[in-house]
Amino acid sequence: MGIATAIFAILSAATTVLCATGSLLWWAYRRGQASGAERARRDADQRAQVRADTKIRALERLVAEMHGELAAMQSRRRH
């Protein structure tokens, strides 16, 4: 009985350690997945922001050109 008890104790301890290690690895894996998803979301938001800024700058240039054309038309009209 002494050997069987020792083997059982060793197996119990090994099982506990393996379960704890597995749980820790699973937690780290899930944490990494969540972190990766958050980073992807931030990157997508940043790309959308850059696209929006580019569109705004293009529209501002267009408005400036229209103001210039309008001013030119008004000056010609006065003459």
Secondary structure, 3 states (H helix, E strand, C coil): CHHHHHHHHHHHHHHHHHHHHHHHHHHHHHHHHHHHHHHHHHHHHHHHHHHHHHHHHHHHHHHHHHHHHHHHHHHHHHC
